[in-house]
Amino acid sequence: MVIPANSKIIDVVVDLATAANATTNISVGDTVGGATTILNTLASGTTAGLKTVTTQGGGTNAWANTGTADLKLTVTNSAATTAGEAVITILYAQAYNTAVQP
């Protein structure tokens, strides 16, 4: 996933389409070392369905302004699991942090 520069992240939705066979912590972050920048260890559980991102959200500053370069994201998990499928949707406002907005 790539979030355009100067964007504001509004929400992150995690849909566990297929339940995992063990609880794992899902993290979303930038590819240059901030593995939990956007989503900080959301416990997946073993039940399919929408997972609410509340206190697991990453740093508020990262959500408020993604910075002056495009933000390439990576998804990681903490447990070795061979089952489960997650769909992660990130809602953002493009060019939110610019002097001239679209």
C-alpha positions as CSV (number, residue, x, y, z in Angstrom):
1,M,0.0,0.0,0.0
2,V,1.2,3.5,-0.7
3,I,-0.4,6.6,1.0
4,P,0.3,9.8,-1.0
5,A,2.4,12.5,0.6
6,N,0.7,15.1,2.8
7,S,-2.3,12.9,3.4
8,K,-4.3,12.5,6.7
9,I,-5.3,9.0,7.7
10,I,-8.9,9.0,8.9
11,D,-9.5,5.4,9.7
12,V,-8.1,1.9,9.5
13,V,-10.5,-1.0,9.0
14,V,-9.4,-4.6,9.5
15,D,-11.7,-7.3,8.2
16,L,-10.6,-10.8,9.2
17,A,-12.3,-12.5,6.2
18,T,-11.2,-15.9,7.3
19,A,-10.5,-16.7,10.9
20,A,-6.9,-17.4,11.9
21,N,-6.1,-20.6,13.7
22,A,-4.3,-18.7,16.5
23,T,-4.5,-15.1,17.7
24,T,-1.8,-13.0,16.1
25,N,-1.0,-9.3,16.4
26,I,-1.4,-7.4,13.1
27,S,0.7,-4.3,12.6
28,V,0.9,-1.8,9.8
29,G,3.8,0.6,9.4
30,D,6.2,2.1,7.0
31,T,8.8,0.1,5.2
32,V,11.8,1.9,6.7
33,G,11.6,0.6,10.2
34,G,8.3,1.9,11.7
35,A,6.6,-1.5,11.7
36,T,3.8,-0.2,14.0
37,T,3.5,3.4,12.8
38,I,-0.1,3.2,11.6
39,L,-1.5,0.2,13.4
40,N,0.2,-1.0,16.6
41,T,-0.4,-4.7,17.3
42,L,-4.1,-5.2,16.8
43,A,-5.0,-8.7,18.2
44,S,-6.8,-10.6,15.5
45,G,-8.5,-13.2,17.7
46,T,-9.8,-16.4,16.1
47,T,-13.2,-15.2,15.0
48,A,-13.8,-13.8,11.5
49,G,-15.3,-10.3,11.1
50,L,-14.5,-6.6,11.5
51,K,-11.9,-5.7,14.1
52,T,-12.1,-2.3,15.7
53,V,-9.0,-0.1,15.7
54,T,-9.1,1.9,18.9
55,T,-6.1,2.3,21.2
56,Q,-4.1,0.1,18.8
57,G,-3.9,3.0,16.4
58,G,-0.3,4.2,15.8
59,G,1.1,7.6,16.7
60,T,-1.4,10.4,16.2
61,N,1.1,12.5,14.5
62,A,1.6,9.8,11.8
63,W,-2.2,9.7,11.3
64,A,-2.5,13.5,11.2
65,N,0.2,14.1,8.5
66,T,1.9,11.3,6.6
67,G,4.8,13.6,5.7
68,T,6.2,15.2,2.5
69,A,7.0,11.9,0.8
70,D,4.7,9.0,-0.2
71,L,4.3,6.5,2.6
72,K,4.9,2.9,1.5
73,L,3.3,0.5,4.1
74,T,4.0,-3.0,5.1
75,V,1.8,-5.4,7.1
76,T,3.3,-7.8,9.7
77,N,2.0,-10.3,12.2
78,S,3.4,-11.7,15.4
79,A,2.5,-15.4,15.2
80,A,3.3,-18.1,12.7
81,T,-0.1,-19.0,11.5
82,T,-1.0,-20.9,8.3
83,A,-4.7,-19.9,8.3
84,G,-6.6,-16.7,8.1
85,E,-7.1,-13.9,5.7
86,A,-7.3,-10.2,6.5
87,V,-8.4,-7.3,4.3
88,I,-7.0,-4.0,5.6
89,T,-8.5,-0.8,4.3
90,I,-7.0,2.6,5.1
91,L,-9.2,5.7,4.6
92,Y,-7.3,8.9,4.0
93,A,-7.7,12.4,2.8
94,Q,-5.2,13.1,0.0
95,A,-3.3,16.4,0.0
96,Y,-4.9,17.3,3.3
97,N,-1.7,18.9,4.7
98,T,-1.0,21.3,1.8
99,A,-1.5,25.0,1.4
100,V,-3.7,24.5,-1.6
101,Q,-6.2,21.7,-1.2
102,P,-8.0,20.0,-4.1
